[in-house]
Amino acid sequence: AVAAINAADGKVQWLTAYPRANFDPQKNGEPATNFQRDLNPCLYWRGLLCVIPSDCHDLICLEAATGQLLWSSPASDIIHLLGVNDEGKLLASGNRLWWIDAWTGNITARFPESNKAEPRGYGRGVLAGDVVYWPTKDALYVIDQNTAKQTRQPIDLARRGLTGGNLIVTGRHLLITTAQNVAAFTE
Protein backbone atom coordinates (compact mmCIF):
# COMPACT_ATOMS: atom_id res chain seq x y z
CA ALA A 1 0.00 0.00 0.00
CA VAL A 2 0.94 3.65 -0.44
CA ALA A 3 -0.12 6.17 2.19
CA ALA A 4 -0.05 9.92 2.63
CA ILE A 5 0.66 10.97 6.21
CA ASN A 6 0.18 14.46 7.60
CA ALA A 7 3.62 15.73 8.67
CA ALA A 8 2.15 17.89 11.44
CA ASP A 9 0.10 15.30 13.33
CA GLY A 10 1.08 11.92 11.82
CA LYS A 11 -2.47 11.06 10.78
CA VAL A 12 -3.08 9.03 7.63
CA GLN A 13 -4.62 11.26 4.93
CA TRP A 14 -5.25 8.45 2.47
CA LEU A 15 -4.17 4.86 1.86
CA THR A 16 -4.18 3.13 -1.54
CA ALA A 17 -3.55 -0.58 -2.03
CA TYR A 18 -1.90 -1.82 -5.23
CA PRO A 19 -1.91 -5.34 -6.73
CA ARG A 20 0.89 -7.25 -5.08
CA ALA A 21 3.00 -9.60 -7.21
CA ASN A 22 3.46 -13.19 -6.12
CA PHE A 23 7.06 -13.82 -5.25
CA ASP A 24 8.45 -15.60 -8.29
CA PRO A 25 12.20 -15.00 -8.51
CA GLN A 26 12.21 -16.47 -12.03
CA LYS A 27 9.95 -15.14 -14.78
CA ASN A 28 10.12 -17.03 -18.08
CA GLY A 29 13.54 -18.38 -17.08
CA GLU A 30 14.85 -14.85 -16.32
CA PRO A 31 15.19 -13.24 -12.88
CA ALA A 32 12.09 -11.15 -12.12
CA THR A 33 13.51 -7.63 -12.25
CA ASN A 34 10.91 -6.05 -9.98
CA PHE A 35 12.26 -8.11 -7.07
CA GLN A 36 15.72 -6.60 -7.73
CA ARG A 37 14.49 -3.08 -6.96
CA ASP A 38 15.96 -1.37 -3.95
CA LEU A 39 13.82 0.98 -1.93
CA ASN A 40 12.51 3.41 -4.50
CA PRO A 41 10.95 6.59 -3.16
CA CYS A 42 7.69 7.81 -4.63
CA LEU A 43 8.21 10.50 -7.24
CA TYR A 44 6.03 13.62 -6.97
CA TRP A 45 5.44 15.87 -10.00
CA ARG A 46 2.67 18.45 -10.53
CA GLY A 47 0.08 16.68 -8.38
CA LEU A 48 1.02 13.19 -9.56
CA LEU A 49 2.67 10.53 -7.42
CA CYS A 50 4.54 7.82 -9.35
CA VAL A 51 5.28 4.61 -7.48
CA ILE A 52 7.28 1.52 -8.47
CA PRO A 53 7.28 -0.90 -5.49
CA SER A 54 9.40 -4.04 -5.55
CA ASP A 55 6.41 -6.25 -4.78
CA CYS A 56 4.40 -5.07 -7.79
CA HIS A 57 4.91 -5.64 -11.53
CA ASP A 58 3.34 -2.29 -12.44
CA LEU A 59 4.36 1.35 -12.42
CA ILE A 60 1.52 3.14 -10.66
CA CYS A 61 0.48 6.79 -10.84
CA LEU A 62 -1.77 8.24 -8.14
CA GLU A 63 -3.37 11.62 -7.64
CA ALA A 64 -1.18 12.96 -4.84
CA ALA A 65 -4.01 14.81 -3.04
CA THR A 66 -6.39 11.84 -2.83
CA GLY A 67 -4.48 8.63 -3.59
CA GLN A 68 -6.85 7.86 -6.47
CA LEU A 69 -5.31 5.57 -9.09
CA LEU A 70 -4.85 7.51 -12.34
CA TRP A 71 -3.07 4.82 -14.35
CA SER A 72 -0.87 1.77 -14.08
CA SER A 73 1.51 0.37 -16.66
CA PRO A 74 3.27 -3.01 -16.77
CA ALA A 75 6.84 -2.30 -15.79
CA SER A 76 8.37 -5.37 -14.23
CA ASP A 77 11.81 -4.55 -15.70
CA ILE A 78 11.93 -0.93 -14.46
CA ILE A 79 14.15 -0.58 -11.41
CA HIS A 80 14.57 3.20 -10.91
CA LEU A 81 12.39 6.28 -11.32
CA LEU A 82 14.80 9.03 -12.38
CA GLY A 83 12.48 12.04 -12.67
CA VAL A 84 10.11 13.89 -14.97
CA ASN A 85 11.48 16.20 -17.67
CA ASP A 86 10.09 19.58 -18.78
CA GLU A 87 7.96 17.88 -21.44
CA GLY A 88 6.14 15.71 -18.88
CA LYS A 89 8.00 12.50 -19.66
CA LEU A 90 8.77 10.27 -16.71
CA LEU A 91 12.24 8.80 -17.20
CA ALA A 92 12.80 5.40 -15.67
CA SER A 93 15.57 2.84 -15.98
CA GLY A 94 16.47 -0.78 -15.50
CA ASN A 95 17.90 -2.93 -18.27
CA ARG A 96 17.08 0.00 -20.55
CA LEU A 97 15.80 3.59 -20.37
CA TRP A 98 12.09 4.36 -20.58
CA TRP A 99 10.22 7.57 -21.48
CA ILE A 100 6.65 7.43 -20.17
CA ASP A 101 4.01 10.13 -20.50
CA ALA A 102 3.47 11.15 -16.86
CA TRP A 103 -0.19 12.07 -17.44
CA THR A 104 -1.28 8.92 -19.31
CA GLY A 105 1.27 6.17 -18.61
CA ASN A 106 1.87 5.64 -22.34
CA ILE A 107 5.40 4.60 -23.25
CA THR A 108 6.78 7.16 -25.71
CA ALA A 109 10.36 5.86 -26.18
CA ARG A 110 12.90 3.27 -25.00
CA PHE A 111 16.66 2.99 -25.27
CA PRO A 112 17.64 0.54 -26.55
CA GLU A 113 14.35 -0.17 -28.27
CA SER A 114 14.46 -3.95 -27.81
CA ASN A 115 14.65 -5.50 -24.36
CA LYS A 116 17.08 -8.11 -25.73
CA ALA A 117 19.42 -5.52 -27.27
CA GLU A 118 22.63 -4.20 -25.79
CA PRO A 119 23.57 -2.12 -23.89
CA ARG A 120 21.93 -3.06 -20.58
CA GLY A 121 21.70 -0.79 -17.56
CA TYR A 122 24.08 -1.22 -14.63
CA GLY A 123 23.19 1.18 -11.81
CA ARG A 124 21.02 4.23 -11.28
CA GLY A 125 21.17 7.00 -13.88
CA VAL A 126 20.59 10.69 -13.28
CA LEU A 127 18.88 13.61 -15.03
CA ALA A 128 21.15 16.64 -15.49
CA GLY A 129 20.21 19.67 -17.56
CA ASP A 130 18.69 18.38 -20.80
CA VAL A 131 20.33 14.94 -20.71
CA VAL A 132 20.12 11.71 -18.81
CA TYR A 133 23.36 9.96 -17.84
CA TRP A 134 22.74 6.22 -17.94
CA PRO A 135 25.33 3.70 -16.70
CA THR A 136 25.96 0.32 -18.27
CA LYS A 137 28.61 -2.13 -17.13
CA ASP A 138 31.36 -0.58 -19.28
CA ALA A 139 30.13 2.88 -20.31
CA LEU A 140 28.09 5.97 -19.48
CA TYR A 141 25.54 6.90 -22.11
CA VAL A 142 24.50 10.54 -22.51
CA ILE A 143 21.00 10.79 -23.97
CA ASP A 144 18.78 13.79 -24.67
CA GLN A 145 15.81 13.79 -22.28
CA ASN A 146 13.38 15.02 -24.94
CA THR A 147 14.42 13.15 -28.10
CA ALA A 148 15.72 9.91 -26.54
CA LYS A 149 18.78 10.17 -28.84
CA GLN A 150 22.43 9.93 -27.83
CA THR A 151 24.09 13.35 -27.66
CA ARG A 152 27.66 12.04 -27.79
CA GLN A 153 29.69 8.87 -27.87
CA PRO A 154 29.42 6.84 -24.65
CA ILE A 155 32.02 7.58 -21.97
CA ASP A 156 34.26 4.50 -21.71
CA LEU A 157 34.33 3.40 -18.06
CA ALA A 158 36.30 0.18 -18.60
CA ARG A 159 39.24 2.18 -20.00
CA ARG A 160 39.27 4.11 -16.70
CA GLY A 161 39.19 0.92 -14.61
CA LEU A 162 35.56 1.50 -13.60
CA THR A 163 32.22 -0.20 -13.99
CA GLY A 164 28.74 1.24 -14.02
CA GLY A 165 27.12 2.21 -10.74
CA ASN A 166 24.85 4.77 -9.18
CA LEU A 167 25.16 8.36 -10.41
CA ILE A 168 24.60 11.74 -8.78
CA VAL A 169 25.35 15.29 -9.90
CA THR A 170 26.94 17.66 -7.37
CA GLY A 171 27.79 21.15 -8.54
CA ARG A 172 29.98 20.67 -11.61
CA HIS A 173 30.77 17.01 -10.96
CA LEU A 174 29.13 13.76 -11.95
CA LEU A 175 29.85 11.15 -9.29
CA ILE A 176 29.64 7.43 -9.90
CA THR A 177 29.64 4.97 -7.02
CA THR A 178 30.51 1.39 -7.81
CA ALA A 179 30.95 -1.61 -5.55
CA GLN A 180 34.67 -0.72 -5.27
CA ASN A 181 35.09 2.99 -6.08
CA VAL A 182 33.73 6.48 -6.09
CA ALA A 183 34.83 8.49 -9.13
CA ALA A 184 34.18 12.09 -10.17
CA PHE A 185 33.83 13.38 -13.71
CA THR A 186 34.02 17.08 -14.57
CA GLU A 187 32.67 18.91 -17.61
ABEGO torsion letter per residue (X at the ends): XBBBBBAAAGBBABBBBBBBBBBBABBGGBBBAAAABBBBBBBBBGGBBBBBBAABABBBBBBAAAGBBABBBBAAABABBAEBBAAGBBBBBBABBBBBBAAAGBBABBOBABAABOBBBBEBBBBBEABBBBBBAABBBBBBAAAGBBABBBBBAAAAGBBBBBBBBBEABBBBBBAABBBBBBX
